[in-house]
Amino acid sequence: MTQLRTRTEVRKMLSESGKAVAEVARDLGVHVNTVHGVLAGRPATRGDAHKVAVALGLKAGTLEPVRYLCMTGMQPAQGAAGS
């Protein structure tokens, strides 16, 4: 199981990689305010907020398609769709 990150760790990771929140939003196909909200600690129980939280490693869960897993450093399971 992959270790979940804290919001502080995610912010640091984005800063160190030079990746803007707007770029993360574009990569995931969500509004930039959704990413800011997740990083601010707003609930991410479903929809786009859930997708952002899982992609950034803040929350356990699955995403489709598998391409979002690259943001968390996880490898797709054998036989997973899109792999």
FIMI-766004 format. One record per residue: residue number from 1; x, y, z of N, C-alpha, C, O in turn; residue in three letters. Coordinates in Angstrom, 1 decimal, always signed. Layout:
<kolpas>
+-----+--------+--------+--------+--------+--------+--------+--------+--------+--------+--------+--------+--------+------+
|  nr |   n_px |   n_py |   n_pz |  ca_px |  ca_py |  ca_pz |   c_px |   c_py |   c_pz |   o_px |   o_py |   o_pz | rest |
+-----+--------+--------+--------+--------+--------+--------+--------+--------+--------+--------+--------+--------+------+
| NUM |      X |      Y |      Z |      X |      Y |      Z |      X |      Y |      Z |      X |      Y |      Z |  ALA |
...
+-----+--------+--------+--------+--------+--------+--------+--------+--------+--------+--------+--------+--------+------+
</kolpas>
This chain:
<kolpas>
+-----+--------+--------+--------+--------+--------+--------+--------+--------+--------+--------+--------+--------+------+
|  nr |   n_px |   n_py |   n_pz |  ca_px |  ca_py |  ca_pz |   c_px |   c_py |   c_pz |   o_px |   o_py |   o_pz | rest |
+-----+--------+--------+--------+--------+--------+--------+--------+--------+--------+--------+--------+--------+------+
|   1 |   +0.8 |   -1.2 |   +0.0 |   +0.0 |   +0.0 |   +0.0 |   +0.9 |   +1.2 |   +0.0 |   +1.9 |   +1.3 |   +0.7 |  MET |
|   2 |   +0.5 |   +2.2 |   -0.8 |   +1.3 |   +3.5 |   -0.9 |   +1.0 |   +4.4 |   +0.3 |   -0.2 |   +4.5 |   +0.7 |  THR |
|   3 |   +2.0 |   +5.0 |   +0.8 |   +1.8 |   +5.9 |   +2.0 |   +1.1 |   +7.2 |   +1.5 |   +1.5 |   +7.7 |   +0.4 |  GLN |
|   4 |   +0.1 |   +7.6 |   +2.2 |   -0.6 |   +8.8 |   +1.8 |   +0.2 |  +10.0 |   +2.2 |   +1.0 |  +10.0 |   +3.2 |  LEU |
|   5 |   +0.0 |  +11.1 |   +1.5 |   +0.7 |  +12.3 |   +1.7 |   -0.1 |  +13.3 |   +2.5 |   -1.4 |  +13.2 |   +2.5 |  ARG |
|   6 |   +0.5 |  +14.2 |   +3.2 |   -0.2 |  +15.3 |   +3.8 |   -0.4 |  +16.5 |   +2.8 |   +0.3 |  +16.5 |   +1.8 |  THR |
|   7 |   -1.3 |  +17.4 |   +3.1 |   -1.4 |  +18.6 |   +2.2 |   -0.1 |  +19.3 |   +2.2 |   +0.3 |  +19.9 |   +1.1 |  ARG |
|   8 |   +0.6 |  +19.4 |   +3.3 |   +1.9 |  +20.1 |   +3.3 |   +2.9 |  +19.4 |   +2.4 |   +3.7 |  +20.1 |   +1.7 |  THR |
|   9 |   +2.9 |  +18.1 |   +2.5 |   +3.9 |  +17.3 |   +1.6 |   +3.5 |  +17.5 |   +0.1 |   +4.4 |  +17.7 |   -0.7 |  GLU |
|  10 |   +2.3 |  +17.6 |   -0.2 |   +1.9 |  +17.8 |   -1.6 |   +2.3 |  +19.2 |   -2.1 |   +2.8 |  +19.3 |   -3.2 |  VAL |
|  11 |   +2.0 |  +20.2 |   -1.2 |   +2.4 |  +21.5 |   -1.6 |   +3.9 |  +21.6 |   -1.8 |   +4.4 |  +22.3 |   -2.8 |  ARG |
|  12 |   +4.7 |  +21.0 |   -0.9 |   +6.2 |  +21.0 |   -1.1 |   +6.6 |  +20.2 |   -2.4 |   +7.5 |  +20.7 |   -3.1 |  LYS |
|  13 |   +5.9 |  +19.1 |   -2.6 |   +6.2 |  +18.3 |   -3.9 |   +6.0 |  +19.2 |   -5.1 |   +6.8 |  +19.2 |   -6.0 |  MET |
|  14 |   +4.9 |  +19.9 |   -5.1 |   +4.5 |  +20.8 |   -6.3 |   +5.6 |  +21.9 |   -6.4 |   +6.0 |  +22.2 |   -7.5 |  LEU |
|  15 |   +5.9 |  +22.5 |   -5.3 |   +6.9 |  +23.6 |   -5.3 |   +8.2 |  +23.1 |   -5.8 |   +8.9 |  +23.8 |   -6.6 |  SER |
|  16 |   +8.7 |  +22.0 |   -5.3 |  +10.0 |  +21.4 |   -5.7 |  +10.0 |  +21.0 |   -7.2 |  +11.1 |  +21.1 |   -7.8 |  GLU |
|  17 |   +8.9 |  +20.6 |   -7.7 |   +8.9 |  +20.1 |   -9.1 |   +8.6 |  +21.3 |  -10.0 |   +8.6 |  +21.2 |  -11.2 |  SER |
|  18 |   +8.2 |  +22.5 |   -9.5 |   +7.9 |  +23.6 |  -10.3 |   +6.6 |  +23.5 |  -11.0 |   +6.3 |  +24.2 |  -12.0 |  GLY |
|  19 |   +5.7 |  +22.7 |  -10.5 |   +4.4 |  +22.5 |  -11.1 |   +3.4 |  +23.4 |  -10.4 |   +3.2 |  +23.3 |   -9.2 |  LYS |
|  20 |   +2.7 |  +24.2 |  -11.2 |   +1.7 |  +25.1 |  -10.6 |   +0.4 |  +24.3 |  -10.4 |   +0.1 |  +23.3 |  -11.0 |  ALA |
|  21 |   -0.5 |  +24.8 |   -9.5 |   -1.8 |  +24.3 |   -9.2 |   -2.6 |  +24.3 |  -10.5 |   -3.4 |  +23.3 |  -10.7 |  VAL |
|  22 |   -2.5 |  +25.3 |  -11.3 |   -3.3 |  +25.4 |  -12.5 |   -2.9 |  +24.3 |  -13.5 |   -3.7 |  +23.7 |  -14.2 |  ALA |
|  23 |   -1.6 |  +23.9 |  -13.5 |   -1.1 |  +22.8 |  -14.3 |   -1.7 |  +21.5 |  -13.9 |   -2.1 |  +20.7 |  -14.7 |  GLU |
|  24 |   -1.7 |  +21.3 |  -12.6 |   -2.3 |  +20.1 |  -12.0 |   -3.8 |  +20.0 |  -12.4 |   -4.3 |  +18.9 |  -12.8 |  VAL |
|  25 |   -4.5 |  +21.1 |  -12.3 |   -5.9 |  +21.2 |  -12.7 |   -6.1 |  +20.8 |  -14.1 |   -7.0 |  +20.0 |  -14.5 |  ALA |
|  26 |   -5.3 |  +21.4 |  -15.0 |   -5.4 |  +21.1 |  -16.4 |   -5.1 |  +19.6 |  -16.7 |   -5.8 |  +18.9 |  -17.5 |  ARG |
|  27 |   -4.1 |  +19.0 |  -16.1 |   -3.7 |  +17.6 |  -16.2 |   -4.9 |  +16.7 |  -15.8 |   -5.1 |  +15.7 |  -16.5 |  ASP |
|  28 |   -5.6 |  +17.1 |  -14.8 |   -6.7 |  +16.3 |  -14.3 |   -8.0 |  +16.6 |  -14.9 |   -9.0 |  +15.9 |  -14.7 |  LEU |
|  29 |   -8.1 |  +17.7 |  -15.7 |   -9.3 |  +18.1 |  -16.3 |  -10.4 |  +18.7 |  -15.3 |  -11.6 |  +18.5 |  -15.5 |  GLY |
|  30 |   -9.9 |  +19.4 |  -14.3 |  -10.8 |  +20.0 |  -13.3 |  -10.5 |  +21.5 |  -13.2 |   -9.5 |  +22.0 |  -13.7 |  VAL |
|  31 |  -11.4 |  +22.2 |  -12.5 |  -11.2 |  +23.6 |  -12.3 |  -10.1 |  +23.8 |  -11.3 |  -10.0 |  +23.1 |  -10.3 |  HIS |
|  32 |   -9.4 |  +24.9 |  -11.5 |   -8.3 |  +25.2 |  -10.6 |   -8.8 |  +25.4 |   -9.1 |   -8.0 |  +25.1 |   -8.2 |  VAL |
|  33 |  -10.0 |  +25.9 |   -9.0 |  -10.5 |  +26.1 |   -7.6 |  -10.7 |  +24.8 |   -6.9 |  -10.7 |  +24.7 |   -5.7 |  ASN |
|  34 |  -11.0 |  +23.7 |   -7.6 |  -11.1 |  +22.4 |   -7.0 |   -9.8 |  +22.0 |   -6.4 |   -9.8 |  +21.4 |   -5.3 |  THR |
|  35 |   -8.7 |  +22.1 |   -7.1 |   -7.4 |  +21.8 |   -6.6 |   -7.1 |  +22.6 |   -5.4 |   -6.6 |  +22.1 |   -4.4 |  VAL |
|  36 |   -7.3 |  +23.9 |   -5.5 |   -7.0 |  +24.8 |   -4.3 |   -7.9 |  +24.4 |   -3.1 |   -7.4 |  +24.4 |   -2.0 |  HIS |
|  37 |   -9.1 |  +24.0 |   -3.4 |  -10.0 |  +23.6 |   -2.3 |   -9.5 |  +22.3 |   -1.6 |   -9.5 |  +22.2 |   -0.4 |  GLY |
|  38 |   -9.1 |  +21.4 |   -2.4 |   -8.5 |  +20.1 |   -1.8 |   -7.3 |  +20.4 |   -1.0 |   -7.1 |  +19.9 |   +0.1 |  VAL |
|  39 |   -6.4 |  +21.2 |   -1.5 |   -5.2 |  +21.6 |   -0.8 |   -5.4 |  +22.4 |   +0.4 |   -4.6 |  +22.5 |   +1.4 |  LEU |
|  40 |   -6.6 |  +23.1 |   +0.5 |   -7.0 |  +23.9 |   +1.6 |   -7.7 |  +23.0 |   +2.7 |   -7.9 |  +23.5 |   +3.8 |  ALA |
|  41 |   -8.0 |  +21.8 |   +2.3 |   -8.6 |  +20.9 |   +3.3 |  -10.1 |  +20.7 |   +3.2 |  -10.7 |  +20.1 |   +4.1 |  GLY |
|  42 |  -10.7 |  +21.2 |   +2.2 |  -12.1 |  +21.0 |   +2.0 |  -12.4 |  +19.5 |   +1.7 |  -11.5 |  +18.8 |   +1.1 |  ARG |
|  43 |  -13.6 |  +19.0 |   +2.1 |  -13.8 |  +17.6 |   +1.9 |  -13.7 |  +17.2 |   +0.4 |  -14.1 |  +17.9 |   -0.5 |  PRO |
|  44 |  -13.2 |  +16.0 |   +0.2 |  -13.0 |  +15.4 |   -1.1 |  -13.6 |  +14.0 |   -1.2 |  -12.9 |  +13.0 |   -1.4 |  ALA |
|  45 |  -14.9 |  +14.0 |   -1.0 |  -15.6 |  +12.7 |   -0.9 |  -16.1 |  +12.1 |   -2.2 |  -16.3 |  +10.9 |   -2.3 |  THR |
|  46 |  -16.3 |  +13.0 |   -3.2 |  -16.7 |  +12.5 |   -4.5 |  -16.4 |  +13.5 |   -5.6 |  -16.0 |  +14.6 |   -5.4 |  ARG |
|  47 |  -16.6 |  +13.0 |   -6.8 |  -16.5 |  +13.9 |   -8.0 |  -15.0 |  +14.3 |   -8.2 |  -14.1 |  +13.6 |   -8.0 |  GLY |
|  48 |  -14.9 |  +15.6 |   -8.7 |  -13.6 |  +16.1 |   -9.1 |  -12.7 |  +16.2 |   -7.9 |  -11.5 |  +16.0 |   -8.0 |  ASP |
|  49 |  -13.2 |  +16.6 |   -6.7 |  -12.4 |  +16.8 |   -5.6 |  -11.8 |  +15.4 |   -5.2 |  -10.6 |  +15.4 |   -4.8 |  ALA |
|  50 |  -12.6 |  +14.4 |   -5.2 |  -12.1 |  +13.0 |   -4.9 |  -11.0 |  +12.7 |   -5.9 |   -9.9 |  +12.1 |   -5.5 |  HIS |
|  51 |  -11.2 |  +13.0 |   -7.2 |  -10.2 |  +12.7 |   -8.2 |   -8.9 |  +13.4 |   -7.9 |   -7.8 |  +12.8 |   -8.0 |  LYS |
|  52 |   -8.9 |  +14.6 |   -7.5 |   -7.7 |  +15.4 |   -7.2 |   -7.0 |  +14.8 |   -6.0 |   -5.8 |  +14.6 |   -6.0 |  VAL |
|  53 |   -7.8 |  +14.5 |   -4.9 |   -7.2 |  +14.0 |   -3.7 |   -6.5 |  +12.7 |   -3.9 |   -5.4 |  +12.5 |   -3.4 |  ALA |
|  54 |   -7.1 |  +11.8 |   -4.7 |   -6.5 |  +10.5 |   -5.0 |   -5.2 |  +10.7 |   -5.9 |   -4.2 |  +10.1 |   -5.6 |  VAL |
|  55 |   -5.4 |  +11.5 |   -6.9 |   -4.2 |  +11.8 |   -7.8 |   -3.0 |  +12.4 |   -7.1 |   -1.9 |  +12.0 |   -7.5 |  ALA |
|  56 |   -3.2 |  +13.2 |   -6.2 |   -2.1 |  +13.8 |   -5.4 |   -1.6 |  +13.0 |   -4.3 |   -0.7 |  +13.3 |   -3.6 |  LEU |
|  57 |   -2.3 |  +11.8 |   -4.0 |   -1.8 |  +11.0 |   -3.0 |   -2.3 |  +11.4 |   -1.6 |   -1.8 |  +10.9 |   -0.6 |  GLY |
|  58 |   -3.4 |  +12.2 |   -1.5 |   -3.9 |  +12.6 |   -0.2 |   -4.9 |  +11.7 |   +0.3 |   -5.2 |  +11.6 |   +1.5 |  LEU |
|  59 |   -5.4 |  +10.8 |   -0.6 |   -6.5 |   +9.9 |   -0.2 |   -6.4 |   +8.6 |   -1.0 |   -5.9 |   +8.6 |   -2.1 |  LYS |
|  60 |   -6.7 |   +7.5 |   -0.3 |   -6.7 |   +6.2 |   -1.0 |   -7.9 |   +6.1 |   -1.9 |   -9.0 |   +6.7 |   -1.6 |  ALA |
|  61 |   -7.8 |   +5.5 |   -3.0 |   -8.9 |   +5.3 |   -3.9 |   -8.4 |   +4.9 |   -5.3 |   -7.1 |   +4.7 |   -5.4 |  GLY |
|  62 |   -9.3 |   +4.8 |   -6.2 |   -8.9 |   +4.4 |   -7.6 |   -9.3 |   +5.5 |   -8.5 |  -10.3 |   +6.2 |   -8.3 |  THR |
|  63 |   -8.6 |   +5.6 |   -9.6 |   -8.9 |   +6.6 |  -10.6 |   -9.0 |   +5.9 |  -12.0 |   -8.3 |   +4.9 |  -12.2 |  LEU |
|  64 |   -9.8 |   +6.3 |  -12.8 |   -9.9 |   +5.9 |  -14.2 |   -9.8 |   +7.1 |  -15.1 |  -10.5 |   +8.1 |  -14.8 |  GLU |
|  65 |   -9.0 |   +7.2 |  -16.1 |   -8.1 |   +6.1 |  -16.5 |   -6.9 |   +6.1 |  -15.7 |   -6.6 |   +7.0 |  -14.8 |  PRO |
|  66 |   -6.1 |   +5.1 |  -15.9 |   -4.9 |   +4.8 |  -15.1 |   -3.8 |   +5.9 |  -15.2 |   -2.9 |   +6.0 |  -14.4 |  VAL |
|  67 |   -3.9 |   +6.7 |  -16.2 |   -2.8 |   +7.7 |  -16.4 |   -2.7 |   +8.7 |  -15.3 |   -1.6 |   +9.3 |  -15.1 |  ARG |
|  68 |   -3.7 |   +8.8 |  -14.4 |   -3.6 |   +9.7 |  -13.3 |   -2.7 |   +9.2 |  -12.2 |   -2.2 |   +9.9 |  -11.4 |  TYR |
|  69 |   -2.4 |   +7.9 |  -12.2 |   -1.6 |   +7.3 |  -11.2 |   -0.1 |   +7.8 |  -11.3 |   +0.6 |   +7.7 |  -10.3 |  LEU |
|  70 |   +0.3 |   +8.3 |  -12.4 |   +1.7 |   +8.7 |  -12.6 |   +1.9 |   +9.9 |  -11.6 |   +3.1 |  +10.1 |  -11.2 |  CYS |
|  71 |   +0.9 |  +10.7 |  -11.2 |   +1.1 |  +11.8 |  -10.3 |   +1.4 |  +11.3 |   -8.9 |   +2.0 |  +12.0 |   -8.1 |  MET |
|  72 |   +0.9 |  +10.1 |   -8.6 |   +1.2 |   +9.6 |   -7.2 |   +2.4 |   +8.7 |   -7.1 |   +2.8 |   +8.4 |   -6.0 |  THR |
|  73 |   +3.0 |   +8.4 |   -8.3 |   +4.1 |   +7.5 |   -8.3 |   +3.7 |   +6.0 |   -8.2 |   +4.6 |   +5.2 |   -8.1 |  GLY |
|  74 |   +2.4 |   +5.7 |   -8.2 |   +2.0 |   +4.4 |   -8.1 |   +2.0 |   +3.7 |   -9.5 |   +1.9 |   +4.4 |  -10.5 |  MET |
|  75 |   +2.1 |   +2.4 |   -9.5 |   +2.1 |   +1.7 |  -10.8 |   +0.8 |   +1.0 |  -10.9 |   +0.2 |   +0.6 |  -10.0 |  GLN |
|  76 |   +0.2 |   +1.0 |  -12.2 |   -1.0 |   +0.4 |  -12.4 |   -1.0 |   -1.1 |  -12.1 |   +0.0 |   -1.8 |  -12.3 |  PRO |
|  77 |   -2.1 |   -1.7 |  -11.6 |   -2.2 |   -3.1 |  -11.4 |   -2.1 |   -3.8 |  -12.7 |   -2.5 |   -3.3 |  -13.7 |  ALA |
|  78 |   -1.6 |   -5.0 |  -12.7 |   -1.5 |   -5.9 |  -13.9 |   -3.0 |   -6.0 |  -14.5 |   -3.9 |   -6.4 |  -13.7 |  GLN |
|  79 |   -3.1 |   -5.8 |  -15.7 |   -4.4 |   -6.0 |  -16.4 |   -5.4 |   -4.8 |  -16.2 |   -6.5 |   -4.9 |  -16.6 |  GLY |
|  80 |   -4.9 |   -3.7 |  -15.5 |   -5.8 |   -2.6 |  -15.3 |   -6.1 |   -1.9 |  -16.6 |   -5.3 |   -1.9 |  -17.6 |  ALA |
|  81 |   -7.3 |   -1.3 |  -16.7 |   -7.7 |   -0.6 |  -17.9 |   -6.8 |   +0.5 |  -18.2 |   -6.4 |   +1.3 |  -17.3 |  ALA |
|  82 |   -6.4 |   +0.7 |  -19.5 |   -5.6 |   +1.8 |  -19.9 |   -4.1 |   +1.5 |  -19.7 |   -3.3 |   +2.4 |  -20.1 |  GLY |
|  83 |   -3.7 |   +0.4 |  -19.2 |   -2.2 |   +0.1 |  -18.9 |   -1.6 |   -0.6 |  -20.1 |   -0.4 |   -0.9 |  -20.1 |  SER |
+-----+--------+--------+--------+--------+--------+--------+--------+--------+--------+--------+--------+--------+------+
</kolpas>
